[in-house]
Amino acid sequence: MPAARRDRLVLVQAKPAALMQEPGFRMQIDHMLMQHIKFPADVEFSAMSDEGPATRLGRQLRGISLFRPGQAPARLPVTLDQATGREIFAGPLPGALFNPAKVWESLAPVTLNEAHLVGNGLFPAVSSDPAAAAFDILRTRLLQGLADKGWRRIAVTSPTHGCGKSFVATNLALSLARRPESRTVLLDMDLRRPQLAGLLGLRDLAPLQEFLSGEQPLESHFRRVGRTLALGLNGAAVPEASEVLHDPDTGLALHAMVDQLDPGVVILDLPPALVNDDVLALAGDVDAVLLVTDGTRTSPEDIRACERLFAGRLPLMGVVLNRAQDRKTSRYRYGKD
């Protein structure tokens, strides 16, 4: 970045719309634990005889009642997806099934190259750079807004390509992860043009589509940086991204991820809002959106078009102005693609 071209980051607060409600899913699990005989009259024993094993087993099964009359558990109907053959769940998984701390620790750890991060304009550690301070301010304002609404899933998008949304999403996640005893998830949902793996310097990653479709479990795909940041990155572009995002399996996978990891904040890097319908396809799976604009190319009409697109569908939490010109010094204060 030329020394004469510095950029700044500006957060313009918007009025959030009503909280979006999303459906959950539930897995029914029936199990029985027999500790002692509560009703002796229901258990019948017979003396051994010369009968064969099969006949004797049949008599024993007929002589034992596991449940008193009227106590048999109801068997709920099972609905199978005609395309995949998998059961379609109707509600959220019980939280007691997961220990988020253990699930978090089960993620494979990775170490990021600090020199690579800094070379891409990222701030993995506390820095005196004014740009790092701008992201810390954005982090604090974001946390305050999330706490007010009880939200934690934030989509980061832009009107068009090249505004720096992936750069902002990654720096915001790194800033959030510097808080002790916190949990932040950074997810690359720009399936057509995944950028986060390159920014972070990670290679040989599996396609995120395998996790979204349910083919691979969370712990086989997600990676953990330290104890506070989990990464869901994408190793292969997905041409039919919109269809994948519309697939109910994608919503189920994202909800399961939140249930299992229980993060304080989830940052989803999404495609540009005005380029395709990918952002709207995920509207039911995020709580609000952060719009990243470019001071050198984004027009007021672009911002208004995004506002119209989000209206009634997705709360706009704020607007981030990247590469904003400082008119007092006639210099650019900050920015990255």
Phi and psi in degrees as a GROMACS rama.xvg file:
@    title "Ramachandran Plot"
@    xaxis  label "Phi"
@    yaxis  label "Psi"
@TYPE xy
-58.6913  146.263  PRO-2
-64.6259  -28.8358  ALA-3
-82.4597  -1.15115  ALA-4
-123.125  89.931  ARG-5
-110.01  150.494  ARG-6
-124.637  167.902  ASP-7
-133.303  159.617  ARG-8
-113.101  130.965  LEU-9
-125.294  131  VAL-10
-106.467  121.152  LEU-11
-106.017  113.415  VAL-12
-73.7881  134.48  GLN-13
-112.68  158.665  ALA-14
-76.8444  118.441  LYS-15
-67.6753  146.041  PRO-16
-85.1866  -172.644  ALA-17
-64.7144  151.167  ALA-18
-64.4021  131.667  LEU-19
-78.0169  140.769  MET-20
-105.104  133.866  GLN-21
-122.346  146.399  GLU-22
-73.4144  152.293  PRO-23
-110.386  -164.207  GLY-24
-149.762  155.187  PHE-25
-133.469  138.713  ARG-26
-108.651  121.33  MET-27
-84.5162  127.269  GLN-28
-127.566  119.539  ILE-29
-102.746  130.86  ASP-30
-146.395  158.711  HIS-31
-133.059  134.441  MET-32
-123.227  114.405  LEU-33
-99.5183  113.37  MET-34
-100.303  -37.9786  GLN-35
-157.99  169.465  HIS-36
-85.4353  111.678  ILE-37
-84.9084  -34.6239  LYS-38
-121.044  91.8809  PHE-39
-57.7004  -30.3488  PRO-40
-64.7515  -19.0495  ALA-41
-85.4599  -6.45722  ASP-42
-111.439  128.187  VAL-43
-125.85  130.542  GLU-44
-114.659  145.731  PHE-45
-129.14  149.459  SER-46
-70.6359  153.291  ALA-47
-67.5176  146.396  MET-48
-136.782  -172.05  SER-49
-88.2326  10.5101  ASP-50
-66.9896  155.339  GLU-51
-69.8471  164.779  GLY-52
-58.2372  -41.9078  PRO-53
-66.3113  -43.4672  ALA-54
-65.0338  -42.0892  THR-55
-64.7507  -40.4922  ARG-56
-62.7418  -40.5264  LEU-57
-62.8683  -40.0801  GLY-58
-67.1803  -38.7682  ARG-59
-64.4641  -42.5431  GLN-60
-65.0467  -36.6681  LEU-61
-69.5216  -23.4953  ARG-62
-92.5014  -1.20661  GLY-63
-119.729  126.292  ILE-64
-111.118  116.741  SER-65
-75.548  -26.6394  LEU-66
-129.111  141.223  PHE-67
-67.8448  159.934  ARG-68
-54.3795  132.85  PRO-69
87.3451  -1.42047  GLY-70
-107.307  4.75375  GLN-71
-65.7884  132.67  ALA-72
-68.4274  142.816  PRO-73
-71.7388  136.488  ALA-74
-97.9004  112.475  ARG-75
-74.2138  144.51  LEU-76
-65.7857  145.824  PRO-77
-107.263  127.808  VAL-78
-107.13  126.93  THR-79
-106.148  141.558  LEU-80
-70.2035  126.099  ASP-81
-66.9234  -25.6088  GLN-82
-83.6425  -40.9641  ALA-83
-105.188  -19.8998  THR-84
79.3482  2.48024  GLY-85
-88.0539  155.326  ARG-86
-69.1885  138.452  GLU-87
-93.2587  118.715  ILE-88
-88.9821  148.874  PHE-89
-103.636  -11.6732  ALA-90
-155.499  -179.428  GLY-91
-72.6942  150.85  PRO-92
-67.9861  141.448  LEU-93
-60.8457  133.151  PRO-94
-63.0266  -25.5271  GLY-95
-66.8247  -16.1892  ALA-96
-71.1413  -20.0343  LEU-97
-119.324  142.686  PHE-98
-110.82  99.0663  ASN-99
-54.487  -35.8298  PRO-100
-62.8434  -40.7685  ALA-101
-72.2741  -38.6486  LYS-102
-62.471  -42.4193  VAL-103
-60.2625  -44.2525  TRP-104
-69.4218  -21.6089  GLU-105
-75.7467  -14.2798  SER-106
-69.7281  139.887  LEU-107
-66.2459  127.162  ALA-108
-77.8424  146.522  PRO-109
-132.069  152.953  VAL-110
-113.488  126.858  THR-111
-89.8377  143.643  LEU-112
-80.6621  112.364  ASN-113
-62.5786  -39.0969  GLU-114
-62.7031  -39.4783  ALA-115
-64.3864  -42.612  HIS-116
-62.9776  -47.8563  LEU-117
-62.988  -37.4095  VAL-118
-63.4451  -24.1939  GLY-119
-95.9701  12.3561  ASN-120
78.5226  19.0599  GLY-121
-97.3533  157.888  LEU-122
-125.101  88.5133  PHE-123
-75.1188  -15.6887  PRO-124
-134.578  170.423  ALA-125
-60.4197  134.44  VAL-126
-139.243  151.463  SER-127
-86.6938  -0.361726  SER-128
-63.3773  133.336  ASP-129
-56.8328  -30.2506  PRO-130
-65.9695  -40.4775  ALA-131
-63.1984  -39.4397  ALA-132
-63.3863  -36.137  ALA-133
-62.9831  -39.5557  ALA-134
-69.9306  -35.1293  PHE-135
-65.4797  -37.2986  ASP-136
-66.1974  -42.9473  ILE-137
-60.2902  -42.259  LEU-138
-57.5089  -48.1503  ARG-139
-64.963  -43.379  THR-140
-66.703  -36.5331  ARG-141
-64.627  -46.148  LEU-142
-60.8473  -39.0985  LEU-143
-64.4406  -42.7168  GLN-144
-66.0252  -38.9302  GLY-145
-65.5506  -42.1116  LEU-146
-63.2146  -37.6696  ALA-147
-62.0957  -34.7481  ASP-148
-103.205  -9.6365  LYS-149
73.6406  27.9154  GLY-150
-97.159  161.936  TRP-151
-151.672  -5.76743  ARG-152
-108.545  108.153  ARG-153
-114.802  123.675  ILE-154
-89.6501  135.596  ALA-155
-112.938  120.979  VAL-156
-140.55  -175.672  THR-157
-149.325  165.237  SER-158
-66.3723  -44.7953  PRO-159
-138.421  177.984  THR-160
-68.5936  153.519  HIS-161
83.9051  12.1434  GLY-162
-88.3337  -11.2142  CYS-163
94.6402  24.6753  GLY-164
-65.235  -41.3758  LYS-165
-66.3819  -38.0619  SER-166
-62.2115  -45.0966  PHE-167
-67.6729  -43.5881  VAL-168
-60.6433  -42.1802  ALA-169
-69.2956  -46.1342  THR-170
-64.7467  -35.4603  ASN-171
-65.3638  -42.6113  LEU-172
-63.9965  -41.5688  ALA-173
-63.5745  -39.5686  LEU-174
-66.1582  -43.0441  SER-175
-62.9161  -37.6231  LEU-176
-72.5877  -14.6896  ALA-177
-74.4995  -10.5019  ARG-178
-74.3844  129.822  ARG-179
-66.657  148.789  PRO-180
57.7324  31.3008  GLU-181
-111.74  167.494  SER-182
-136.321  120.043  ARG-183
-125.588  137.025  THR-184
-114.9  130.74  VAL-185
-112.773  121.474  LEU-186
-124.223  127.302  LEU-187
-90.0139  95.443  ASP-188
-102.917  12.3995  MET-189
-85.0171  77.1239  ASP-190
-65.9204  -29.4014  LEU-191
-73.6532  -37.6945  ARG-192
-136.163  72.1535  ARG-193
-65.066  131.827  PRO-194
-120.922  -22.1812  GLN-195
-66.2363  -38.2908  LEU-196
-60.9024  -42.3736  ALA-197
-65.8218  -41.1848  GLY-198
-60.8182  -38.4573  LEU-199
-88.8492  -7.72971  LEU-200
76.9355  31.6521  GLY-201
-109.748  140.19  LEU-202
-127.731  174.849  ARG-203
54.4417  49.2354  ASP-204
-99.6133  147.772  LEU-205
-75.9984  157.272  ALA-206
-64.075  133.748  PRO-207
-63.5912  -24.4376  LEU-208
-58.7188  -29.2108  GLN-209
-65.2303  -35.3132  GLU-210
-75.5234  -42.6253  PHE-211
-64.819  -30.688  LEU-212
-85.8931  -8.30088  SER-213
88.4613  4.60005  GLY-214
-71.7154  -32.0826  GLU-215
-125.104  140.877  GLN-216
-73.5645  165.308  PRO-217
-56.694  -47.7885  LEU-218
-68.0221  -16.9463  GLU-219
-85.5717  -12.6354  SER-220
-114.787  -41.6496  HIS-221
-74.4903  150.2  PHE-222
-123.321  153.596  ARG-223
-118.335  132.679  ARG-224
-108.019  112.158  VAL-225
64.0227  -142.285  GLY-226
-113.798  3.61457  ARG-227
-126.777  -4.71167  THR-228
-132.18  126.616  LEU-229
-114.007  140.509  ALA-230
-117.632  127.381  LEU-231
-113.853  90.2476  GLY-232
-102.386  167.402  LEU-233
-122.052  125.373  ASN-234
-96.631  0.499115  GLY-235
-153.021  136.102  ALA-236
-68.4467  149.509  ALA-237
-119.663  103.934  VAL-238
-60.2469  -38.984  PRO-239
-91.7846  46.9373  GLU-240
-59.2733  -42.5037  ALA-241
-60.7805  -41.677  SER-242
-65.5288  -37.8773  GLU-243
-64.0737  -42.4175  VAL-244
-69.86  -28.7335  LEU-245
-79.2057  -16.2458  HIS-246
-65.0091  129.184  ASP-247
-56.388  -28.2262  PRO-248
-60.7482  -32.8866  ASP-249
-64.6489  -45.8364  THR-250
-62.1312  -41.3295  GLY-251
-62.1797  -41.2312  LEU-252
-64.8979  -41.5176  ALA-253
-67.4483  -40.4565  LEU-254
-67.0136  -39.0319  HIS-255
-64.3305  -38.3241  ALA-256
-60.3476  -44.2314  MET-257
-65.308  -41.7954  VAL-258
-63.0437  -41.2735  ASP-259
-78.9588  -38.9412  GLN-260
-91.4906  -24.7955  LEU-261
48.382  55.1353  ASP-262
-76.6971  155.956  PRO-263
-73.5241  -36.2896  GLY-264
-141.665  138.083  VAL-265
-117.684  121.346  VAL-266
-104.18  119.358  ILE-267
-110.791  116.649  LEU-268
-82.4217  109.996  ASP-269
-106.335  164.761  LEU-270
-67.0063  167.935  PRO-271
-58.5406  140.304  PRO-272
-70.3975  -31.7505  ALA-273
-93.7415  2.91424  LEU-274
-92.3904  -38.226  VAL-275
-153.399  -172.124  ASN-276
-99.138  16.1024  ASP-277
-61.3494  -40.2965  ASP-278
-63.6424  -45.64  VAL-279
-65.301  -31.5905  LEU-280
-63.052  -27.8422  ALA-281
-102.676  9.77256  LEU-282
-57.555  -34.4573  ALA-283
-78.9686  -6.90579  GLY-284
-110.926  6.90563  ASP-285
-130.924  159.444  VAL-286
-92.0772  -33.7532  ASP-287
-161.882  171.381  ALA-288
-126.896  143.283  VAL-289
-111.547  122.462  LEU-290
-99.1478  121.645  LEU-291
-100.412  123.685  VAL-292
-117.327  161.334  THR-293
-111.602  123.209  ASP-294
-65.6262  -15.3996  GLY-295
-101.1  -12.1413  THR-296
-138.798  -24.933  ARG-297
-75.8721  128.885  THR-298
-95.7633  158.481  SER-299
-56.5695  -34.1128  PRO-300
-66.4644  -34.3555  GLU-301
-60.0252  -44.165  ASP-302
-66.0504  -42.8009  ILE-303
-63.7191  -37.089  ARG-304
-64.0296  -38.9624  ALA-305
-66.5398  -40.91  CYS-306
-60.6688  -42.3302  GLU-307
-65.2782  -37.2764  ARG-308
-65.6842  -39.8924  LEU-309
-80.953  -22.5757  PHE-310
-54.9525  125.579  ALA-311
75.6624  -2.65929  GLY-312
-119.482  -40.3832  ARG-313
-149.945  121.109  LEU-314
-63.0337  131.22  PRO-315
-91.0437  110.087  LEU-316
-82.3936  -28.6368  MET-317
178.919  169.271  GLY-318
-122.893  126.535  VAL-319
-103.003  124.913  VAL-320
-99.2226  109.045  LEU-321
-95.6554  149.419  ASN-322
53.4187  50.5234  ARG-323
-84.7183  134.97  ALA-324
-79.8911  131.628  GLN-325
-88.686  102.46  ASP-326
-68.7878  -22.8272  ARG-327
-70.5105  -34.831  LYS-328
-107.957  -3.22104  THR-329
56.6377  32.5979  SER-330
-129.819  157.918  ARG-331
-89.7576  136.567  TYR-332
-97.3148  -17.7003  ARG-333
179.904  143.847  TYR-334
160.853  150.094  GLY-335
-149.431  154.117  LYS-336
